[in-house]
Amino acid sequence: MRSGGGSDRHRADVVANPGLERDGKEIDFNNGEYGPDLVNDFAIDFVRRNKSRPFFLYYPMMLTHDPYQPTPDSPDWDPKAIGEQVNRDPKHFAEMTAYMDKMVGRLVAKLEELGLRENTLILFHSDNGGPITRNAPNASMNTPLRGGKGQTWEGGIRVPMFVKWSGHLKPGTYSQPVIQMDLTATILALAGVKPDAKWPMDGVNLMPFLDGKEGQPHAMLCWDYQNQWAIRKGQWKLTLAGPEKGEKEPVIALYDLAQDIS
């Protein structure tokens, strides 16, 4: 996948008639294709081709990233549109979210069709909170969390994650803090791969905790982004966070997240 960087001369991926990259070769599509459909088709085909052996599919979805443009299910979808600026409007964010859900559903349906649901662990998560004041704001609401994308407030770093393994994991909610690096450790453990001791991992295998093990996977979690940072230990969080709208200076503060989820 490649991004247009805001220019119509170089096509983005989450648009009609996108520009994508496959095996190092850049390809421009011109027949009304939709970027997320093309990548979803590739993911489904990958599953089909590898159904008889163990596989790992990393599927970073372009949806719901800016530019916010109509999807094929939108009333104003234009299969002739080219570039990032055509029909661009934050109102399409909701339509893109619905289309993302549709893409996930197609992939899960293929796993069901091939009889792979009970032999496939599905991990779904967001990489950051919704942008509300910066980084392409799109009318997101992180309430009751403070802040958003690009900030170390909870609204920027606390995101949903779903784990599904039919026949193996019981339905429920896990409330202890985890971090995306845990996914690498979890996947390696399930694959029976022992990490090289020369490359110590910060992530933790989550499977024992998802199976009911008590305690916290991490004694402490840390974030560092540009001139901001945050440290969480248990229910306590110390953060230097960027100013929000109307504020001039960054804020450094200690929070009891059990009482204040800032």
C-alpha positions as CSV (number, residue, x, y, z in Angstrom):
1,M,0.0,0.0,0.0
2,R,1.2,3.5,-0.6
3,S,-0.2,6.9,0.3
4,G,-0.6,9.9,-1.8
5,G,0.7,12.3,0.8
6,G,-2.1,14.8,0.0
7,S,-1.4,15.1,-3.7
8,D,-3.6,13.9,-6.6
9,R,-0.5,13.2,-8.6
10,H,0.3,10.2,-6.4
11,R,-2.8,8.1,-5.6
12,A,-3.7,7.1,-2.1
13,D,-5.0,3.6,-1.1
14,V,-8.3,4.3,0.7
15,V,-10.0,5.8,-2.4
16,A,-11.6,4.9,-5.7
17,N,-9.1,4.1,-8.4
18,P,-6.3,3.7,-5.9
19,G,-2.5,3.4,-6.2
20,L,-1.2,0.2,-4.5
21,E,2.1,-1.6,-4.3
22,R,2.5,-5.3,-4.6
23,D,5.8,-7.2,-4.5
24,G,7.6,-3.9,-4.9
25,K,5.7,-2.8,-8.0
26,E,3.4,0.3,-7.9
27,I,0.0,-0.3,-9.6
28,D,-2.6,2.4,-10.5
29,F,-6.1,1.1,-10.8
30,N,-8.5,2.9,-13.2
31,N,-11.7,0.9,-13.5
32,G,-13.6,2.1,-10.5
33,E,-11.9,-0.3,-8.0
34,Y,-12.0,0.6,-4.3
35,G,-8.7,0.3,-2.5
36,P,-10.0,-1.5,0.7
37,D,-11.9,-4.0,-1.5
38,L,-8.7,-4.9,-3.4
39,V,-6.8,-5.5,-0.2
40,N,-9.7,-7.4,1.4
41,D,-9.9,-9.6,-1.7
42,F,-6.1,-10.3,-1.4
43,A,-6.5,-11.2,2.3
44,I,-9.4,-13.6,1.6
45,D,-7.5,-15.2,-1.2
46,F,-4.5,-15.6,1.1
47,V,-6.6,-17.5,3.5
48,R,-8.0,-19.7,0.8
49,R,-4.6,-20.5,-0.6
50,N,-3.2,-21.4,2.8
51,K,-6.3,-23.2,4.3
52,S,-4.5,-26.5,4.6
53,R,-1.5,-25.3,6.6
54,P,-0.7,-22.9,9.4
55,F,-0.8,-19.3,8.4
56,F,-0.3,-15.8,9.8
57,L,-2.2,-12.9,8.2
58,Y,-1.3,-9.3,9.1
59,Y,-4.1,-7.2,7.8
60,P,-3.6,-3.4,8.5
61,M,-6.8,-1.9,7.2
62,M,-6.7,1.4,5.4
63,L,-10.2,2.2,6.6
64,T,-11.0,4.4,8.4
65,H,-8.0,6.6,7.6
66,D,-8.1,10.0,6.0
67,P,-8.9,11.0,3.2
68,Y,-12.6,10.7,4.2
69,Q,-14.3,9.9,0.9
70,P,-17.4,7.9,-0.1
71,T,-17.3,4.1,-0.1
72,P,-19.1,1.9,-2.7
73,D,-22.0,1.8,-0.3
74,S,-22.3,5.6,-0.1
75,P,-25.1,7.4,-1.9
76,D,-22.5,9.7,-3.6
77,W,-20.0,7.0,-4.5
78,D,-18.3,8.0,-7.8
79,P,-16.4,5.2,-9.5
80,K,-14.7,7.7,-11.7
81,A,-13.2,9.7,-8.9
82,I,-9.4,10.0,-8.8
83,G,-7.2,11.5,-6.1
84,E,-7.5,12.4,-2.4
85,Q,-9.4,15.7,-2.7
86,V,-12.4,14.5,-4.7
87,N,-15.6,14.4,-2.6
88,R,-13.5,14.7,0.6
89,D,-15.6,15.4,3.7
90,P,-15.4,14.2,7.3
91,K,-19.1,13.1,7.1
92,H,-17.9,10.0,5.2
93,F,-16.1,8.8,8.3
94,A,-19.2,6.9,9.5
95,E,-19.7,5.3,6.1
96,M,-16.1,4.2,6.1
97,T,-16.5,2.7,9.6
98,A,-19.5,0.7,8.4
99,Y,-17.5,-0.5,5.4
100,M,-14.6,-1.5,7.5
101,D,-17.1,-3.7,9.5
102,K,-18.3,-5.2,6.2
103,M,-14.7,-6.1,5.2
104,V,-14.1,-7.8,8.6
105,G,-17.3,-9.7,8.1
106,R,-16.3,-10.9,4.7
107,L,-13.0,-12.3,6.0
108,V,-14.7,-14.0,9.0
109,A,-17.3,-15.5,6.7
110,K,-14.5,-17.0,4.6
111,L,-13.0,-18.6,7.6
112,E,-16.4,-20.0,8.5
113,E,-16.9,-21.3,4.9
114,L,-13.5,-23.1,5.0
115,G,-14.1,-24.6,8.4
116,L,-11.3,-22.6,10.0
117,R,-13.1,-20.6,12.6
118,E,-12.2,-22.9,15.5
119,N,-8.6,-23.1,14.4
120,T,-8.0,-19.4,13.9
121,L,-7.3,-16.7,16.5
122,I,-8.6,-13.3,15.4
123,L,-7.1,-10.2,16.9
124,F,-8.7,-6.8,16.1
125,H,-7.6,-3.5,17.5
126,S,-7.1,0.2,16.8
127,D,-3.7,1.8,16.8
128,N,-4.7,5.1,18.4
129,G,-7.7,7.1,19.7
130,G,-9.9,9.1,17.4
131,P,-8.5,12.4,16.2
132,I,-10.5,15.3,17.7
133,T,-8.4,18.4,17.6
134,R,-5.4,17.5,15.4
135,N,-4.2,14.9,12.9
136,A,-7.2,15.0,10.5
137,P,-10.1,15.5,12.9
138,N,-13.1,13.6,11.8
139,A,-15.9,14.3,14.3
140,S,-14.7,11.4,16.5
141,M,-15.8,11.3,20.1
142,N,-13.5,9.7,22.7
143,T,-15.9,10.6,25.6
144,P,-15.4,10.0,28.5
145,L,-11.7,9.9,27.8
146,R,-9.7,13.0,27.5
147,G,-7.7,13.9,24.4
148,G,-7.2,12.0,21.2
149,K,-4.8,10.8,18.5
150,G,-1.3,12.2,18.9
151,Q,-1.7,12.7,22.7
152,T,-0.8,10.7,25.7
153,W,-4.1,11.4,27.4
154,E,-6.2,8.2,27.7
155,G,-8.2,9.3,24.6
156,G,-5.0,8.9,22.6
157,I,-3.7,5.6,23.9
158,R,-6.7,3.7,25.3
159,V,-8.3,1.8,22.4
160,P,-10.6,-1.2,22.0
161,M,-9.2,-4.7,21.2
162,F,-11.2,-7.8,20.4
163,V,-9.9,-11.3,20.7
164,K,-11.9,-14.2,19.1
165,W,-11.0,-17.9,19.1
166,S,-14.1,-20.0,18.8
167,G,-14.0,-23.1,20.9
168,H,-10.9,-22.0,22.9
169,L,-11.7,-18.7,24.6
170,K,-14.7,-18.1,26.7
171,P,-16.8,-15.0,26.1
172,G,-16.0,-12.2,28.5
173,T,-14.2,-8.9,29.2
174,Y,-10.5,-8.6,30.2
175,S,-9.9,-5.3,32.1
176,Q,-6.2,-5.3,32.8
177,P,-4.0,-3.0,30.6
178,V,-2.2,-4.6,27.7
179,I,-0.3,-3.1,24.8
180,Q,0.1,-3.8,21.1
181,M,3.5,-5.3,21.6
182,D,1.8,-8.1,23.5
183,L,0.4,-9.4,20.2
184,T,3.8,-10.3,18.9
185,A,4.7,-12.3,22.0
186,T,1.2,-14.0,21.9
187,I,1.5,-15.0,18.3
188,L,5.0,-16.3,18.7
189,A,4.0,-18.4,21.7
190,L,1.0,-19.9,19.8
191,A,3.2,-20.7,16.9
192,G,5.7,-22.5,19.2
193,V,8.5,-20.0,18.3
194,K,10.9,-19.0,21.0
195,P,12.3,-15.4,20.6
196,D,16.0,-15.0,20.2
197,A,17.5,-14.1,23.6
198,K,19.6,-11.4,21.9
199,W,16.4,-9.5,21.2
200,P,14.4,-9.2,24.5
201,M,10.8,-8.5,24.0
202,D,8.7,-6.0,25.9
203,G,5.5,-7.8,25.0
204,V,3.8,-10.5,27.1
205,N,2.0,-13.7,25.9
206,L,-1.6,-12.9,26.7
207,M,-3.1,-16.4,26.3
208,P,-2.7,-17.4,30.0
209,F,-4.4,-14.2,31.1
210,L,-7.2,-14.7,28.5
211,D,-7.6,-18.2,29.8
212,G,-8.2,-17.0,33.3
213,K,-4.8,-16.4,34.9
214,E,-5.0,-13.7,37.6
215,G,-2.7,-10.7,37.9
216,Q,-1.5,-8.1,35.6
217,P,0.5,-8.9,32.4
218,H,2.7,-5.7,33.0
219,A,4.1,-4.2,36.2
220,M,4.4,-0.9,34.2
221,L,3.6,0.5,30.8
222,C,5.3,3.4,29.1
223,W,4.6,5.7,26.1
224,D,6.7,8.2,24.4
225,Y,5.5,10.4,21.5
226,Q,7.3,13.5,20.3
227,N,7.5,15.7,23.4
228,Q,4.9,13.8,25.4
229,W,5.2,10.7,27.6
230,A,3.2,8.6,30.0
231,I,3.9,6.0,32.6
232,R,1.3,3.7,34.0
233,K,1.7,1.5,37.1
234,G,-1.5,-0.2,38.2
235,Q,-4.2,2.4,38.6
236,W,-1.7,5.3,38.6
237,K,-0.6,7.2,35.6
238,L,2.0,10.0,35.3
239,T,1.9,11.9,32.1
240,L,3.3,14.9,30.3
241,A,0.6,15.5,27.7
242,G,0.2,17.9,24.9
243,P,-2.1,20.9,25.3
244,E,-5.7,20.5,24.2
245,K,-7.7,23.1,22.2
246,G,-7.6,26.4,24.0
247,E,-4.5,25.5,26.1
248,K,-1.0,26.9,25.6
249,E,1.2,24.7,27.7
250,P,1.6,20.9,28.0
251,V,0.3,19.4,31.2
252,I,2.2,17.2,33.7
253,A,0.1,15.4,36.2
254,L,-0.4,12.3,38.2
255,Y,-3.8,10.6,37.9
256,D,-5.6,7.8,39.7
257,L,-7.3,6.1,36.8
258,A,-9.7,4.4,39.1
259,Q,-11.2,7.8,39.9
260,D,-10.3,9.9,36.9
261,I,-9.7,8.3,33.5
262,S,-7.8,11.3,32.0
